[in-house]
């Protein structure tokens, strides 16, 4: 089987679909990846992020819970923080996200950029425009593409 048939290949194809704003197609590919490997942490995290993007907190929460159950603690913490950012008190996500940022290696640019994006959103909701701008700029610096 080729890369397209593997869970990793399906996750990569879903990421491409997401960048093209083809969210339903991306979700379908992630579902297929998870049918083949129900413990694929990246597929669960990406699917949770897409559910959040579409306002489906309950579905995102289920994916986060699956990450916790399988022992993917860091991914589960990021997932939970992303849900908190879009909850009634986004400020509750700031401290956990800052701790995750400290623990994330500089080499993991995509994850650092996402954490900064979430921090920007949380701080903006809290009324701290300067912190939001700083996190957006740091996210862009981590992943300029």
C-alpha positions in Angstrom: 0.0 0.0 0.0 1.1 3.5 -0.7 1.4 6.5 1.6 -2.2 7.5 0.7 -3.4 4.3 2.1 -1.6 4.6 5.4 -3.0 6.5 8.5 -0.1 8.9 8.3 -0.8 9.5 4.6 -4.4 10.1 5.3 -3.5 12.6 8.1 -1.2 14.4 5.7 -3.9 14.5 3.0 -6.4 15.9 5.6 -3.9 18.7 6.5 -3.8 19.7 2.9 -7.6 19.6 2.6 -7.8 21.8 5.7 -5.4 24.4 4.3 -7.7 24.5 1.3 -10.7 25.1 3.7 -12.2 21.7 2.6 -13.1 20.9 6.2 -15.6 18.1 5.6 -13.2 16.3 3.3 -10.5 16.7 5.9 -12.7 15.2 8.5 -13.6 12.3 6.3 -9.9 11.6 5.8 -9.2 11.8 9.5 -12.1 9.4 10.2 -10.6 7.0 7.7 -7.2 7.3 9.3 -8.8 6.6 12.7 -10.7 3.6 11.3 -7.4 2.1 10.3 -5.6 3.2 13.5 -7.9 4.2 16.4 -4.8 5.2 18.5 -3.4 7.7 15.9 -2.8 10.7 18.2 -2.2 13.2 15.5 -5.4 12.2 13.7 -7.4 12.6 17.0 -5.8 16.0 17.7 -6.4 17.3 14.2 -10.0 16.1 14.2 -10.6 17.8 17.5 -9.2 21.0 16.1 -11.4 20.8 13.1 -14.5 20.1 15.3 -13.6 23.2 17.3 -13.2 25.2 14.1 -16.7 24.2 13.2 -18.1 24.9 16.7 -18.5 21.2 17.6 -17.2 21.3 21.2 -18.8 17.9 22.2 -17.1 16.0 19.3 -13.8 17.7 20.1 -14.2 16.7 23.8 -14.7 13.1 22.8 -11.4 13.2 20.8 -9.6 14.8 23.7 -10.9 12.1 26.0 -9.6 9.4 23.6 -6.2 11.0 23.8 -6.3 10.9 27.6 -7.4 7.2 27.6 -4.5 6.2 25.3 -1.9 8.0 27.4 -1.1 10.8 24.9 -0.9 13.3 27.8 0.7 16.2 26.0 -1.7 16.0 23.0 -4.6 15.7 25.4 -3.5 18.8 27.4 -3.3 20.8 24.2 -6.7 19.5 23.1 -8.3 20.4 26.4 -6.7 23.9 26.4 -8.0 24.5 22.8 -11.5 23.6 24.0 -11.1 25.9 27.1 -10.1 28.8 24.8 -13.4 28.5 23.1 -15.3 28.1 26.3 -17.0 30.6 28.6 -13.8 31.7 30.3 -10.9 31.5 27.8 -8.5 32.9 30.4 -8.5 29.5 32.1 -6.5 28.2 29.2 -3.6 30.7 29.5 -1.6 29.1 32.3 -1.8 25.5 30.9 -0.9 26.8 27.4 2.1 28.7 28.7 3.3 25.5 30.5 2.8 23.5 27.3 4.8 26.1 25.4 7.7 25.9 27.8 7.7 22.1 27.5 7.5 22.1 23.7 10.9 21.9 21.9 11.7 24.8 19.5 12.1 22.2 16.7 8.3 21.5 16.9 7.5 24.7 15.1 4.0 23.8 14.0 2.9 22.9 17.6 4.6 26.1 19.0 2.8 28.2 16.4 -0.6 26.6 17.3 0.0 27.1 21.0 0.8 30.8 20.3 -2.3 31.0 18.2 -4.4 29.6 21.1 -2.7 32.0 23.6 -3.4 34.9 21.3 -7.1 34.0 21.1 -7.3 33.5 24.9 -5.6 36.8 25.8 -7.6 38.7 23.2 -10.8 37.4 24.8 -9.4 38.5 28.2 -8.9 42.1 26.8 -5.1 42.0 26.6 -4.5 43.1 23.1 -0.7 43.6 23.6 -0.3 39.9 24.7 -2.5 38.7 21.9 -0.4 40.6 19.3 2.8 39.3 20.9 1.6 35.7 20.7 0.4 36.1 17.1 3.9 37.5 16.1 5.7 34.7 18.0 3.4 32.1 16.2 4.3 33.6 12.9 8.0 33.6 13.8 7.8 30.0 14.8 6.1 29.0 11.5 6.5 31.8 9.0 4.8 29.8 6.2 
